[in-house]
Amino acid sequence: MSLLTICVELTVFTQTRTLMPGQGEQQLHLDRTVDAVRGKKNVILELVNENDQHDNAVASSLTRPTGVIISHGSNGADATGVRPTWDYELYHTNGLSEFQRKVGHNAMEKADETGVPCWSNENTRYPDDENNRTHAYDAGAGAALLCAGSCFHSQGGKFSRPFNLTEYECAKLWVAGANSVPLTAQAGGYIHRNDLENADIIRAYERSGYVIKIRK
């Protein structure tokens, strides 16, 4: 099996209109952030978190930085990320029904539209919105097979505090699901294995002969 690759993704802007409404100060903040991380391994940037929510939106004319891997930003749950797409696109599943399959499948569909990698960096939050262990494992596996990756989302992470027992167990299962899929399988064509679906298996996917099953 391929080992899981862990990246640190830093979000440059959130609550933008309150904190720095001017385009000039936004550009300066972006440039300084990029200068701080340029050349560092396993560090990627998200321009803005959920640009279509609250007062997060950034100025549309900010200059795209060079020398770093950066996404143009995310939008709300089940929405297309900010476009035009930069180095990668972002997709959110927070609060969606059947989020465990959408983490991988719907992000894959976004990538198919642009030809640019897409990963799910904000998913249904544990433990207040979800506490199902099976869903955590299946979401991680589905993302590893179908899209550019995923992120476990939790109350502990949101508030920068240690995981409680449920968060810890589900985070471990999410990582185990991701590590269960050899990344070489992504090279193959996508097949929807509806012949394997039933009352308990809501979706089954195959690539390069490797099959995953998303449970109800």
HELIX and SHEET records of a PDB file:
HELIX    1   1 THR A   16  LEU A   19  1                                   4    
HELIX    2   2 GLN A   23  VAL A   37  1                                  15    
HELIX    3   3 PHE A   99  THR A  114  1                                  16    
HELIX    4   4 ARG A  133  LEU A  146  1                                  14    
HELIX    5   5 GLN A  155  LYS A  158  1                                   4    
HELIX    6   6 LEU A  165  ASN A  179  1                                  15    
HELIX    7   7 LEU A  183  ALA A  187  5                                   5    
HELIX    8   8 ASN A  194  LEU A  196  5                                   3    
SHEET    1   A 3 VAL A   8  PHE A  13  0                                        
SHEET    2   A 3 VAL A  43  VAL A  48  1                                        
SHEET    3   A 3 ILE A  70  SER A  71  1                                        
SHEET    1   B 2 GLU A  89  HIS A  92  0                                        
SHEET    2   B 2 CYS A 118  GLU A 122  1                                        
SHEET    1   C 3 ILE A 191  HIS A 192  0                                        
SHEET    2   C 3 ILE A 201  ARG A 207 -1                                        
SHEET    3   C 3 TYR A 210  ARG A 215 -1                                        
END                                                                             
